C-alpha cells in the first residue's frame, strides 16, 4: 500500500504527517513524492501532485472544507473524503460561543468604553432576544448549535436539503423564514457554486435588526461591500470574521480598521494532526477491508 502526502507549502510541512501515518501503518509506504499511490493525504496540494497519481482509491482532505480539493482536476476513480471533527468541533464551539457572548454581553462595547476611560454600565440583554441562526448544520454546525442551546440561546438552522429536526429550515423555501427568525447569523456552510456570494445585502436586510454576523466558513460566501454597507447603515451592529475572500487580508483591507469588525486569521478550527491522522488511518483500514467509510464527499454537491 502506498500513501502520498502533500500538506501545505512543501515537504517540510508534510514531513510530520508522513512520520505519524508511517508509525500508525507500518505496512504502508508513506512519502511526500509517492507516484501512483493508493491513497493521498492533502491540504491545498498543487495540480502537479494529482497529475502524478493514476490509481488513487481515495483522497483524504486534512481539513473540514473540501473546496480546494474539488477545484482541482482529480483522478476520476478517486473518492474524496473529509475529516469529521478530528478535534475541530471543540475549537469551533469555543470560537463561536466566545463571539456570541462577547457581543450579547456587550464586552465589545465595554472595550470601547475602556479605551475612552468611561465607567458606564450598560442595560443587560436577554438571550431570548438574540436568536442564533446557523447556516450549515453538519457535524460542526450541530456542535455549535448544541452548545448555544445549552447556554439558553434560541437556535435555528438552515440546510440545503430537508432535515427532520426541530428548528431547522431547508432549501430555498426555508431560507427567508430562517433569516426572519435570526438575529445572530453564523456562517458554517461549505463553499460551492450555490453558496458563493450567498450572503449579500438582501440577506442582511432580512435579519432581525440590529443583527450580528459571524463567519467561520469561507470569505467567498460574502459580498464584502454589502457587509460593510450593512455595518455602516446600522443594519448590523457588528461582525466577527475568521475568513475573508483573499487570505491573508491585504494591509489596506477595510476589515482591519473597521471599528465594528473583529478579524482573526482563519483560526476558528485548526487541524490537529494527531487526531486527523488517527481518523485517516481508521478510514484507510476500513477501505482496505471493504468496510463502509464515512465522510464521503459528493463531487456534484461540493460537500
C-alpha atoms as a printed R data frame, in Angstrom:
    type eleno elety resid chain resno       x      y       z
1   ATOM     1    CA   UNK     A     1   0.000  0.000   0.000
2   ATOM     2    CA   UNK     A     2   1.381  3.418  -0.991
3   ATOM     3    CA   UNK     A     3   0.296  6.690   0.578
4   ATOM     4    CA   UNK     A     4   1.278 10.110  -0.792
5   ATOM     5    CA   UNK     A     5   1.187 13.263   1.354
6   ATOM     6    CA   UNK     A     6   1.032 16.845   0.138
7   ATOM     7    CA   UNK     A     7   0.403 19.242   3.015
8   ATOM     8    CA   UNK     A     8   0.851 22.984   2.737
9   ATOM     9    CA   UNK     A     9   3.812 24.696   1.173
10  ATOM    10    CA   UNK     A    10   6.174 21.755   0.717
11  ATOM    11    CA   UNK     A    11   7.943 18.675   2.088
12  ATOM    12    CA   UNK     A    12   8.798 20.285   5.428
13  ATOM    13    CA   UNK     A    13   5.123 20.754   6.294
14  ATOM    14    CA   UNK     A    14   4.238 17.267   5.118
15  ATOM    15    CA   UNK     A    15   7.089 15.503   6.972
16  ATOM    16    CA   UNK     A    16   5.356 15.231  10.384
17  ATOM    17    CA   UNK     A    17   2.244 13.816   8.686
18  ATOM    18    CA   UNK     A    18   4.359 11.263   6.822
19  ATOM    19    CA   UNK     A    19   6.051 10.196  10.046
20  ATOM    20    CA   UNK     A    20   2.809  9.809  12.030
21  ATOM    21    CA   UNK     A    21   0.998  7.915   9.283
22  ATOM    22    CA   UNK     A    22   4.001  5.635   8.803
23  ATOM    23    CA   UNK     A    23   4.057  4.820  12.532
24  ATOM    24    CA   UNK     A    24   0.348  4.030  12.523
25  ATOM    25    CA   UNK     A    25   0.506  1.982   9.292
26  ATOM    26    CA   UNK     A    26   3.931  0.282   9.310
27  ATOM    27    CA   UNK     A    27   2.903 -1.934   6.403
28  ATOM    28    CA   UNK     A    28   2.443  1.110   4.139
29  ATOM    29    CA   UNK     A    29   4.951  3.058   2.048
30  ATOM    30    CA   UNK     A    30   4.343  6.684   3.015
31  ATOM    31    CA   UNK     A    31   6.145  9.586   1.369
32  ATOM    32    CA   UNK     A    32   5.764 13.098   0.037
33  ATOM    33    CA   UNK     A    33   6.679 12.226  -3.538
34  ATOM    34    CA   UNK     A    34   4.977  8.844  -3.967
35  ATOM    35    CA   UNK     A    35   3.776  8.207  -7.518
36  ATOM    36    CA   UNK     A    36   0.784  6.011  -8.366
37  ATOM    37    CA   UNK     A    37  -0.220  5.874  -4.709
38  ATOM    38    CA   UNK     A    38  -3.281  4.060  -3.399
39  ATOM    39    CA   UNK     A    39  -4.244  6.896  -1.038
40  ATOM    40    CA   UNK     A    40  -3.439 10.599  -0.765
41  ATOM    41    CA   UNK     A    41  -3.499 12.895   2.264
42  ATOM    42    CA   UNK     A    42  -3.668 16.503   1.135
43  ATOM    43    CA   UNK     A    43  -4.131 20.105   2.133
44  ATOM    44    CA   UNK     A    44  -4.012 22.598  -0.749
45  ATOM    45    CA   UNK     A    45  -1.988 20.224  -2.905
46  ATOM    46    CA   UNK     A    46  -0.925 21.582  -6.330
47  ATOM    47    CA   UNK     A    47  -2.299 20.185  -9.563
48  ATOM    48    CA   UNK     A    48   1.077 18.586 -10.312
49  ATOM    49    CA   UNK     A    49   0.608 16.332  -7.280
50  ATOM    50    CA   UNK     A    50  -2.669 14.921  -8.623
51  ATOM    51    CA   UNK     A    51  -1.235 14.566 -12.111
52  ATOM    52    CA   UNK     A    52   1.312 12.067 -10.733
53  ATOM    53    CA   UNK     A    53  -1.437  9.826  -9.358
54  ATOM    54    CA   UNK     A    54  -3.251  7.407 -11.649
55  ATOM    55    CA   UNK     A    55  -4.664  4.775  -9.327
56  ATOM    56    CA   UNK     A    56  -5.842  6.593  -6.213
57  ATOM    57    CA   UNK     A    57  -8.661  4.907  -4.327
58  ATOM    58    CA   UNK     A    58  -9.269  7.863  -2.022
59  ATOM    59    CA   UNK     A    59  -8.109 11.408  -1.296
60  ATOM    60    CA   UNK     A    60  -8.212 12.447   2.364
61  ATOM    61    CA   UNK     A    61  -8.533 16.176   2.910
62  ATOM    62    CA   UNK     A    62  -6.697 17.293   6.054
63  ATOM    63    CA   UNK     A    63  -9.302 19.898   6.944
64  ATOM    64    CA   UNK     A    64 -13.035 20.490   7.127
65  ATOM    65    CA   UNK     A    65 -13.539 22.359   3.827
66  ATOM    66    CA   UNK     A    66 -13.048 20.423   0.590
67  ATOM    67    CA   UNK     A    67 -13.454 23.283  -1.908
68  ATOM    68    CA   UNK     A    68  -9.700 23.494  -2.618
69  ATOM    69    CA   UNK     A    69  -9.559 19.774  -3.462
70  ATOM    70    CA   UNK     A    70 -12.658 19.853  -5.642
71  ATOM    71    CA   UNK     A    71 -11.284 22.799  -7.629
72  ATOM    72    CA   UNK     A    72  -8.511 20.523  -8.948
73  ATOM    73    CA   UNK     A    73  -8.520 18.067 -11.842
74  ATOM    74    CA   UNK     A    74  -8.711 14.827  -9.869
75  ATOM    75    CA   UNK     A    75  -8.174 11.190 -10.880
76  ATOM    76    CA   UNK     A    76 -11.664 10.063 -11.966
77  ATOM    77    CA   UNK     A    77 -11.900  6.979  -9.761
78  ATOM    78    CA   UNK     A    78 -10.723  8.566  -6.512
79  ATOM    79    CA   UNK     A    79 -13.230  9.146  -3.715
80  ATOM    80    CA   UNK     A    80 -12.786 12.430  -1.818
81  ATOM    81    CA   UNK     A    81 -13.145 12.042   1.953
82  ATOM    82    CA   UNK     A    82 -13.387 14.835   4.503
83  ATOM    83    CA   UNK     A    83 -12.406 14.815   8.132
84  ATOM    84    CA   UNK     A    84 -15.277 14.613  10.579
85  ATOM    85    CA   UNK     A    85 -14.434 16.845  13.523
86  ATOM    86    CA   UNK     A    86 -10.961 15.404  14.372
87  ATOM    87    CA   UNK     A    87 -10.603 17.903  17.206
88  ATOM    88    CA   UNK     A    88 -12.053 20.841  15.275
89  ATOM    89    CA   UNK     A    89 -15.523 20.728  16.837
90  ATOM    90    CA   UNK     A    90 -14.444 21.885  20.287
91  ATOM    91    CA   UNK     A    91 -12.401 24.714  18.788
92  ATOM    92    CA   UNK     A    92 -15.301 25.853  16.626
93  ATOM    93    CA   UNK     A    93 -17.686 25.797  19.587
94  ATOM    94    CA   UNK     A    94 -15.263 27.892  21.646
95  ATOM    95    CA   UNK     A    95 -14.796 30.438  18.872
96  ATOM    96    CA   UNK     A    96 -18.474 30.930  18.034
97  ATOM    97    CA   UNK     A    97 -19.657 30.914  21.657
98  ATOM    98    CA   UNK     A    98 -16.995 33.482  22.517
99  ATOM    99    CA   UNK     A    99 -18.082 35.713  19.631
100 ATOM   100    CA   UNK     A   100 -21.767 35.428  20.573
101 ATOM   101    CA   UNK     A   101 -21.194 36.146  24.265
102 ATOM   102    CA   UNK     A   102 -18.738 38.950  23.560
103 ATOM   103    CA   UNK     A   103 -21.446 40.780  21.676
104 ATOM   104    CA   UNK     A   104 -24.570 39.868  23.656
105 ATOM   105    CA   UNK     A   105 -22.862 40.599  26.992
106 ATOM   106    CA   UNK     A   106 -21.566 43.831  25.421
107 ATOM   107    CA   UNK     A   107 -17.933 43.100  26.120
108 ATOM   108    CA   UNK     A   108 -17.169 44.707  22.754
109 ATOM   109    CA   UNK     A   109 -18.887 47.894  23.924
110 ATOM   110    CA   UNK     A   110 -17.083 47.786  27.255
111 ATOM   111    CA   UNK     A   111 -13.739 47.531  25.451
112 ATOM   112    CA   UNK     A   112 -14.574 50.721  23.564
113 ATOM   113    CA   UNK     A   113 -15.696 52.418  26.780
114 ATOM   114    CA   UNK     A   114 -12.465 51.417  28.489
115 ATOM   115    CA   UNK     A   115 -10.475 52.942  25.646
116 ATOM   116    CA   UNK     A   116 -12.371 56.192  26.316
117 ATOM   117    CA   UNK     A   117 -11.952 55.788  30.106
118 ATOM   118    CA   UNK     A   118 -15.717 55.694  30.629
119 ATOM   119    CA   UNK     A   119 -17.238 53.804  33.578
120 ATOM   120    CA   UNK     A   120 -20.691 53.184  32.122
121 ATOM   121    CA   UNK     A   121 -22.737 50.073  32.957
122 ATOM   122    CA   UNK     A   122 -24.996 49.083  30.047
123 ATOM   123    CA   UNK     A   123 -28.507 47.582  30.298
124 ATOM   124    CA   UNK     A   124 -28.369 43.771  30.335
125 ATOM   125    CA   UNK     A   125 -29.527 41.837  27.275
126 ATOM   126    CA   UNK     A   126 -31.895 38.850  27.322
127 ATOM   127    CA   UNK     A   127 -30.734 35.766  25.460
128 ATOM   128    CA   UNK     A   128 -34.245 35.183  24.162
129 ATOM   129    CA   UNK     A   129 -33.886 38.435  22.215
130 ATOM   130    CA   UNK     A   130 -30.811 37.103  20.400
131 ATOM   131    CA   UNK     A   131 -31.867 34.028  18.371
132 ATOM   132    CA   UNK     A   132 -28.870 32.483  16.615
133 ATOM   133    CA   UNK     A   133 -29.245 31.173  13.074
134 ATOM   134    CA   UNK     A   134 -26.634 28.703  11.840
135 ATOM   135    CA   UNK     A   135 -26.106 28.346   8.103
136 ATOM   136    CA   UNK     A   136 -24.944 24.763   7.629
137 ATOM   137    CA   UNK     A   137 -25.864 22.029  10.085
138 ATOM   138    CA   UNK     A   138 -23.131 19.490   9.551
139 ATOM   139    CA   UNK     A   139 -21.131 17.936  12.364
140 ATOM   140    CA   UNK     A   140 -19.518 21.236  13.355
141 ATOM   141    CA   UNK     A   141 -22.739 23.216  12.936
142 ATOM   142    CA   UNK     A   142 -24.654 20.829  15.174
143 ATOM   143    CA   UNK     A   143 -21.928 21.021  17.839
144 ATOM   144    CA   UNK     A   144 -22.187 24.816  17.867
145 ATOM   145    CA   UNK     A   145 -25.992 24.656  17.975
146 ATOM   146    CA   UNK     A   146 -25.951 22.281  20.957
147 ATOM   147    CA   UNK     A   147 -23.533 24.498  22.885
148 ATOM   148    CA   UNK     A   148 -25.566 27.658  22.304
149 ATOM   149    CA   UNK     A   149 -28.823 25.942  23.255
150 ATOM   150    CA   UNK     A   150 -27.185 24.756  26.474
151 ATOM   151    CA   UNK     A   151 -26.420 28.395  27.269
152 ATOM   152    CA   UNK     A   152 -30.059 29.341  26.761
153 ATOM   153    CA   UNK     A   153 -29.979 30.896  23.281
154 ATOM   154    CA   UNK     A   154 -32.779 30.151  20.812
155 ATOM   155    CA   UNK     A   155 -31.129 28.405  17.843
156 ATOM   156    CA   UNK     A   156 -32.305 27.977  14.248
157 ATOM   157    CA   UNK     A   157 -30.574 26.088  11.477
158 ATOM   158    CA   UNK     A   158 -30.618 26.099   7.686
159 ATOM   159    CA   UNK     A   159 -29.551 23.310   5.350
160 ATOM   160    CA   UNK     A   160 -29.765 22.777   1.621
161 ATOM   161    CA   UNK     A   161 -31.677 19.511   1.979
162 ATOM   162    CA   UNK     A   162 -34.556 18.766   4.392
163 ATOM   163    CA   UNK     A   163 -33.797 17.509   7.899
164 ATOM   164    CA   UNK     A   164 -36.221 16.038  10.393
165 ATOM   165    CA   UNK     A   165 -35.026 18.352  13.163
166 ATOM   166    CA   UNK     A   166 -36.950 20.938  15.151
167 ATOM   167    CA   UNK     A   167 -35.912 24.472  14.246
168 ATOM   168    CA   UNK     A   168 -34.045 23.503  11.070
169 ATOM   169    CA   UNK     A   169 -35.227 25.120   7.842
170 ATOM   170    CA   UNK     A   170 -34.258 23.727   4.452
171 ATOM   171    CA   UNK     A   171 -33.881 24.732   0.840
172 ATOM   172    CA   UNK     A   172 -34.870 27.887  -0.953
173 ATOM   173    CA   UNK     A   173 -38.356 27.879   0.583
174 ATOM   174    CA   UNK     A   174 -36.945 27.778   4.101
175 ATOM   175    CA   UNK     A   175 -34.291 30.464   3.637
176 ATOM   176    CA   UNK     A   176 -36.454 33.564   4.188
177 ATOM   177    CA   UNK     A   177 -38.186 32.165   7.325
178 ATOM   178    CA   UNK     A   178 -34.782 31.190   8.692
179 ATOM   179    CA   UNK     A   179 -33.412 34.710   8.182
180 ATOM   180    CA   UNK     A   180 -36.536 36.354   9.598
181 ATOM   181    CA   UNK     A   181 -36.085 34.431  12.856
182 ATOM   182    CA   UNK     A   182 -32.345 35.122  13.149
183 ATOM   183    CA   UNK     A   183 -30.560 37.983  14.882
184 ATOM   184    CA   UNK     A   184 -27.065 36.478  15.087
185 ATOM   185    CA   UNK     A   185 -26.160 34.843  11.783
186 ATOM   186    CA   UNK     A   186 -23.368 32.231  11.882
187 ATOM   187    CA   UNK     A   187 -21.978 31.054   8.548
188 ATOM   188    CA   UNK     A   188 -20.761 27.430   8.631
189 ATOM   189    CA   UNK     A   189 -21.585 26.421   5.058
190 ATOM   190    CA   UNK     A   190 -19.279 24.628   2.611
191 ATOM   191    CA   UNK     A   191 -18.135 26.638  -0.392
192 ATOM   192    CA   UNK     A   192 -19.985 25.541  -3.532
193 ATOM   193    CA   UNK     A   193 -21.205 27.383  -6.649
194 ATOM   194    CA   UNK     A   194 -24.574 27.710  -4.896
195 ATOM   195    CA   UNK     A   195 -23.140 29.276  -1.719
196 ATOM   196    CA   UNK     A   196 -20.671 31.662  -3.356
197 ATOM   197    CA   UNK     A   197 -21.901 35.265  -2.812
198 ATOM   198    CA   UNK     A   198 -24.931 33.889  -0.940
199 ATOM   199    CA   UNK     A   199 -24.642 36.380   1.924
200 ATOM   200    CA   UNK     A   200 -25.384 39.786   0.476
201 ATOM   201    CA   UNK     A   201 -27.433 42.921   1.129
202 ATOM   202    CA   UNK     A   202 -30.720 41.019   0.766
203 ATOM   203    CA   UNK     A   203 -29.667 38.562   3.468
204 ATOM   204    CA   UNK     A   204 -28.571 41.265   5.900
205 ATOM   205    CA   UNK     A   205 -31.821 43.168   5.301
206 ATOM   206    CA   UNK     A   206 -33.948 40.147   6.266
207 ATOM   207    CA   UNK     A   207 -32.336 39.524   9.666
208 ATOM   208    CA   UNK     A   208 -33.868 40.732  12.918
209 ATOM   209    CA   UNK     A   209 -32.378 44.184  13.351
210 ATOM   210    CA   UNK     A   210 -29.976 45.208  14.625
211 ATOM   211    CA   UNK     A   211 -28.205 41.964  13.834
212 ATOM   212    CA   UNK     A   212 -24.741 40.486  14.239
213 ATOM   213    CA   UNK     A   213 -22.736 38.327  11.794
214 ATOM   214    CA   UNK     A   214 -20.138 35.614  12.458
215 ATOM   215    CA   UNK     A   215 -18.263 33.920   9.602
216 ATOM   216    CA   UNK     A   216 -16.192 30.814  10.343
217 ATOM   217    CA   UNK     A   217 -16.695 29.237   6.896
218 ATOM   218    CA   UNK     A   218 -15.401 30.888   3.713
219 ATOM   219    CA   UNK     A   219 -14.916 34.504   2.703
220 ATOM   220    CA   UNK     A   220 -16.306 33.834  -0.771
221 ATOM   221    CA   UNK     A   221 -19.761 33.343   0.745
222 ATOM   222    CA   UNK     A   222 -19.977 37.061   1.497
223 ATOM   223    CA   UNK     A   223 -20.312 40.109  -0.729
224 ATOM   224    CA   UNK     A   224 -17.879 42.195   1.278
225 ATOM   225    CA   UNK     A   225 -19.116 45.570   0.038
226 ATOM   226    CA   UNK     A   226 -22.634 44.647   1.181
227 ATOM   227    CA   UNK     A   227 -21.342 43.618   4.599
228 ATOM   228    CA   UNK     A   228 -19.549 46.929   5.046
229 ATOM   229    CA   UNK     A   229 -22.630 48.829   3.872
230 ATOM   230    CA   UNK     A   230 -24.849 46.959   6.360
231 ATOM   231    CA   UNK     A   231 -22.448 47.819   9.179
232 ATOM   232    CA   UNK     A   232 -22.297 51.472   8.197
233 ATOM   233    CA   UNK     A   233 -26.090 51.679   7.866
234 ATOM   234    CA   UNK     A   234 -26.660 50.096  11.283
235 ATOM   235    CA   UNK     A   235 -28.479 47.006   9.991
236 ATOM   236    CA   UNK     A   236 -25.582 45.059  11.510
237 ATOM   237    CA   UNK     A   237 -24.226 46.017  14.923
238 ATOM   238    CA   UNK     A   238 -21.002 44.226  14.206
239 ATOM   239    CA   UNK     A   239 -19.249 41.183  12.774
240 ATOM   240    CA   UNK     A   240 -16.682 38.606  13.836
241 ATOM   241    CA   UNK     A   241 -14.851 37.296  10.778
242 ATOM   242    CA   UNK     A   242 -12.364 34.444  10.741
243 ATOM   243    CA   UNK     A   243 -12.157 34.474   6.942
244 ATOM   244    CA   UNK     A   244 -12.154 36.859   4.004
245 ATOM   245    CA   UNK     A   245 -12.079 36.486   0.233
246 ATOM   246    CA   UNK     A   246  -8.332 36.890  -0.186
247 ATOM   247    CA   UNK     A   247  -6.191 35.452   2.587
248 ATOM   248    CA   UNK     A   248  -4.145 36.792   4.156
249 ATOM   249    CA   UNK     A   249  -6.065 40.061   4.110
250 ATOM   250    CA   UNK     A   250  -4.050 42.842   2.485
251 ATOM   251    CA   UNK     A   251  -2.797 45.607   4.816
252 ATOM   252    CA   UNK     A   252  -5.253 48.069   3.255
253 ATOM   253    CA   UNK     A   253  -8.286 45.761   3.521
254 ATOM   254    CA   UNK     A   254 -11.141 47.668   5.222
255 ATOM   255    CA   UNK     A   255 -11.839 44.766   7.609
256 ATOM   256    CA   UNK     A   256  -8.633 45.580   9.513
257 ATOM   257    CA   UNK     A   257  -9.672 49.072  10.521
258 ATOM   258    CA   UNK     A   258 -13.480 48.902  10.755
259 ATOM   259    CA   UNK     A   259 -14.457 49.700  14.365
260 ATOM   260    CA   UNK     A   260 -17.222 47.072  14.478
261 ATOM   261    CA   UNK     A   261 -15.328 44.165  12.899
262 ATOM   262    CA   UNK     A   262 -13.261 41.596  14.765
263 ATOM   263    CA   UNK     A   263 -10.921 39.874  12.286
264 ATOM   264    CA   UNK     A   264  -8.919 36.720  13.031
265 ATOM   265    CA   UNK     A   265  -6.554 34.826  10.662
266 ATOM   266    CA   UNK     A   266  -8.604 31.686   9.869
267 ATOM   267    CA   UNK     A   267  -8.016 30.062  13.262
268 ATOM   268    CA   UNK     A   268 -11.537 29.167  14.421
269 ATOM   269    CA   UNK     A   269 -10.838 25.427  13.965
270 ATOM   270    CA   UNK     A   270  -7.239 24.492  13.251
271 ATOM   271    CA   UNK     A   271  -6.473 20.970  12.033
272 ATOM   272    CA   UNK     A   272  -4.996 18.860  14.838
273 ATOM   273    CA   UNK     A   273  -2.530 16.476  13.236
274 ATOM   274    CA   UNK     A   274  -2.643 13.546  15.672
275 ATOM   275    CA   UNK     A   275  -6.448 13.446  15.775
276 ATOM   276    CA   UNK     A   276  -6.615 13.797  11.998
277 ATOM   277    CA   UNK     A   277  -4.059 11.052  11.354
278 ATOM   278    CA   UNK     A   278  -5.939  8.685  13.685
279 ATOM   279    CA   UNK     A   279  -9.145  9.266  11.730
280 ATOM   280    CA   UNK     A   280  -7.433  8.919   8.342
281 ATOM   281    CA   UNK     A   281  -5.744  5.679   9.386
282 ATOM   282    CA   UNK     A   282  -9.067  4.294  10.610
283 ATOM   283    CA   UNK     A   283 -10.715  5.129   7.289
284 ATOM   284    CA   UNK     A   284  -7.858  3.657   5.213
285 ATOM   285    CA   UNK     A   285  -8.065  0.460   7.261
286 ATOM   286    CA   UNK     A   286 -11.807  0.301   6.580
287 ATOM   287    CA   UNK     A   287 -11.192  0.861   2.861
288 ATOM   288    CA   UNK     A   288  -8.718 -1.996   2.771
289 ATOM   289    CA   UNK     A   289 -11.255 -4.295   4.440
290 ATOM   290    CA   UNK     A   290 -14.016 -3.225   2.079
291 ATOM   291    CA   UNK     A   291 -15.975 -1.802   5.012
292 ATOM   292    CA   UNK     A   292 -18.151  1.350   4.780
293 ATOM   293    CA   UNK     A   293 -16.332  4.666   5.219
294 ATOM   294    CA   UNK     A   294 -17.997  7.836   6.470
295 ATOM   295    CA   UNK     A   295 -17.206 11.377   5.333
296 ATOM   296    CA   UNK     A   296 -17.592 10.641   1.610
297 ATOM   297    CA   UNK     A   297 -17.847 13.822  -0.454
298 ATOM   298    CA   UNK     A   298 -20.146 14.241  -3.442
299 ATOM   299    CA   UNK     A   299 -18.246 15.986  -6.230
300 ATOM   300    CA   UNK     A   300 -21.583 17.124  -7.667
301 ATOM   301    CA   UNK     A   301 -22.844 18.744  -4.453
302 ATOM   302    CA   UNK     A   302 -19.445 20.013  -3.393
303 ATOM   303    CA   UNK     A   303 -19.613 18.630   0.157
